Amino acid sequence: MAWNNKSVVTEFILLGLSSSRELQLFLFFIFSVLYGAAVLGNILIILTVITDSRLHSPMYFFLSNLSFIDVCQATFATPKMIADFLSEHKTITFQGCMSQIFFLHVFGGSEMVLLVAMAYDRYIAICKPLYYKTIMSRRVCSVLVGVSWAIGILHSASHLAFTVDLPFCGPNKVDNFFCDLPLVIRLACLDTYVLDILVLVNSGLLSLICFLLLLVSYTIILATVHRQASDGTCKALSTLSAHITVVVLFFGPLIFIYIWPFESFPIDKFISVFFTVFTPLFNPMIYTLRNKDVKEAMKRLRNRHVGSKQVF
């Protein structure tokens, strides 16, 4: 496109979370700890599910994949943010900026669809328990995970297709700690109103469809659980509450974003931090603290590790 010939910006300046040197040093320590905890927590869940045969079921297969996405989501921007706290010049190359936009929407889109797959799994387990093993076969679970990644990649590629060729010929300051798509688009040397609408429709439509599917699924599940009364349903309700908590934490900030799509607020940076740091940290905490099977499996994993050390 002709726009490409006008692009002269080779790097973007990330304004970060704060300009105060003292606060940046404090944030460096805080986010280093949070990032390490998020990555280690999710890796621990993945290892626990893989090594413990008692967790080789569709629900935990999806949980391990969610943990993998959370590791990726925590890593695409957070390490650079932490490093930038110690850097005076917070810059990112044009290619690096486009990569951050791509991975943000790949992981975000994939997680939304995976949450729908997890809701479907709980729907079959609670509402159609006799057919659960037949319907939720290993092949079906693998297909659902593959579809979540495919939709995430297609969703992200559709954004990047028009962003890469935009004419960036002047302003290059991004008021965040990573390249957020709406902020980068507004730096282009043209009227971006139509592009803002395209971004809103693309991301908003995927989010709305996933949210409605989740809402319908959990409404049916809760109605089914309410009609039943047994120890099994109490356990199902406990597991279900963890799923619903994760969904609320994920889609809650999205609702705020889409209520005021063309306005920027100071809280936008907090929402960015929430998605990239706190969501990957909260997910393993929610699923382990509320799930007896996972906690017991982690104890067995720890005991095997300690036992193997004692042998030597």
N, C-alpha and C positions, 0 to 999 in steps of 0.2 A: 504494500500500500504506500501511497505518497507520504503518509504521516511519518513513516520510518526515516525518511531523509531529513526531517526536521528535528529528530531526537538528538540532543547534544548532551543530555545528562548521563554521566557514566557511573555516578554513585549518589546515594541518598544519605542524608544526615538524620539520624534517629535522636529525637529530643529526650527520649527516655521517660522515666517516672519522676525525676526531680533534678534540679540544677544545683542543689546544696551538696557540697562535697562531704560534709559530715553525715548527712542523711544517706548518701550513696554508699558510704562505707558500712553503715548500719544495715542497709538493704542488701548489700553484698553478702553479709554474714547470714541474714535471715533467709534469703532466697537460695543460698547454697545449701542450707540445712533442709529447706522444704523440697528443693529439687532432688537432693539425695534421698530423702525419705520417700518421695513419690516414686522414683525409679526403683529403689530397692524393694518397696512394698509391692509394687506390681510384678517385679521379677520373681519375688517370693511366691506370689499367687500362681504364676505360670509354672514354676518348678514344682510347687505342691500338687497342682492338678496333673502335671505330666507324670510325676513319680509315684503318686498314690492311686492304685487301681480302683479304690473305692469311689474316687471322684471321676472315673471315666464314664460320664453321663453327659447328655446334651447340655444340661444347664451349666455344668462346670466347663464344658468345652467352649461355650459362648463366653463364660466369665474369663477364661484364660485369653481368649481373643480380644475381649474388651480391655484386659490389662495390657496386652501388647499394643493396642491402639493408644492407650493412655501413656505408655512409655514413649511412643513416637510423638504424641501430642505435647508431652512435657519437654521433649528434646529439640524440636524444630526451631525454637526461638529462645528458650530459657537460658541455655549455656552462653549464648551471645549476650543476652541481657546481663547476666552475672559478670561476664568479662568486661562489658561496657561500663559497669559501675567503677572499675579501676582505670578506665580510659578517659582521657580528656576529649578526644575526637571520636564521637560515636558515629561511624560511617558504615555503610554496607554497599557493596557493588550493585549495579543494576541487575546482574544475573542472580546475585544472592537475594535481592529483594523479590524478584519474580519467583524464586524457589520457595521463599517463605510463604508467599501468597498461595502457591500451588499446594504445598504440604498442609497448610492450615485448613484448606477446604477439603483436601483428600481425607484427612483424619477426622475433621468435624463431620463431613457428610457420611463417612463410613460408620462413625459411632452412632449417628442418628438411626441409620438403617439397622445396625446391629442391635440397638435397643428395641427396635420393633421385632426383630427375630427372637430376642429373649422374651419379649411379651407373648409372642406366638407360642413359644415353648411352654411358658407357664399356663397359657390358655389350654393347650392340649393336655398338659399334665393334670390340671385341676378339673377341667370340664369334660374331657374325654379320656379318663385314665386307662380304660381297657384297651384303647387303640394307641396309647402313647408310644410304646416301643416300635409298633409298626409304622406309625406316621413319622416319628422323629428318629429315623435311621441315621447311621453315620453319613451316608451319601447326602441325605436331605440337609443335615447340619452343615456339611462342607459346602453344599450349593448355596445355602443361605449366607454363610460367611463370604463366599466368593462374590455373591451378588452385592453384599454391602460394600466390599472394596471396589467393585466395578462401578457402582453408582457414585461412590465418593470420587473416583478418578474422573469419570465423565463430568460430574458436577464441577470439579475443579478445573478441568481442561476447558470447559465452556467459558469460565471466567477468564482464564489466562489467554484464550484465543484472541480476544480483542484488547486486552490490557498490554500485552507485549508490544503491539504496534502503535500504541498511543504516542503522540508527539510530546516528549518531555524536554522543554527547551529553556527552562528558567528555574522556577522554585523547586527545591529538592529537599525541603525539611518535612519530615514525617513526625507528627506530634504523638508518638507512641514509642514503645521499646522494640517493636518489630513492624514489618511492612503490612499494615492493615489495608485491605483492598479499597474500601471507600476513601480512605485518606490519600492513598497513592493516586487514585483516579482523579481526584480534585486538583492534583498538581499538573495535570496535562494542560497543554496550551490550546484548549478549545472548550466549548460549552459542554459540560459533562452531565447535564440534566437527564438526557436520554440514557446515558450509560448508568447513571445512578438508578434509574428505573429498572434497567435490565438486571443489575446486580440484585436489587430488592426482589424482583419477581423470581429470579433464579433461586436465590438462597431462601427467600420467603416461602416459595411454593414447596420446596423439598421439606423445609422445617414444618410447614403447616400440615402436609400430608402425613409425615411421620408422627406429628403430635396427635392428629385426629385418630390415626390407627392405634396409637398407644392408649388414647383416652377411651376409645370403644373397647379395646381388648381388656383393659383393667376394670372398666365398668362391668363388663360381662363376668369377669373372674370374681370380682368382689360380690356381685349378686349371687353367684354360684356358691361361694364360700359362706355367705350369710345364710343360705338355705340349709347348709349342712352343719353338723355339730359332732366333731370327733377329734381325737388327738392328731390325726393326720391333717385335718383342715387347719388346726391351730399351727402346726409346723408349716403348712403351706402359706398361711397368712403371715407368719414371721418372715419367711423367704420373700413373699410378695412385697412386704413393707420395705425391704431393702431395695428391691427393683424400683418401686414407686419413688423412694427418696432420691435415688440416682437420677431418675427422669425429671423430677422437680428441680433438682440442682442444675441439670443440664439445660432444660428448656426455660427455666425461670428468667435468667439473664437475656435469653433470646427474645422473650416477649417484650422486655424493656427496649431492646434495640429496635424492634420492628414497630413499636408504638410511635417513636420519633425517628424515622429512618434518615431524615436529611439534616438532623441537628446533631451537634457535638456537645457533649457534657463532660465535666471532669471525671464523672463516675465511669465513663467509657474505658478509661485506663484500668480502673479496678476490675471491670468486667473482663478485659483482656487478660489481666493477671489471673482472674478466677478460672478462665477457660484453660489457660496454659500451665498453671501451677496447682491451683487448689482442687480443681475437678479431678486430675489424675491422682492427687493425694487423698481426696475424700473417698473415691471409689473403692480402693482396697480396704480402707478403714471400715466403711459401711458393710461390705460383704464379709469381712472377717469377724467383726464385732457382733454381727447379727446372725452369723451362720455357724452353728455348732459343728457341722461336718468339716468345714474348712479349718476351724480352730483345732479340732482333734487331729486332722491330717497334718497340720503344721507341727503339732507336738510330736507326732510319729516321725516326721522328717527330721526334726531337731534331735530326737533320741537316736535315730540311725546315724546321724552325723557325729554326735558325741560318742556313740558306741564304737564307730569306726576309728575315732581318734585314740580311744583307750586301748584298742588292739595293738596300735603301733606304739 
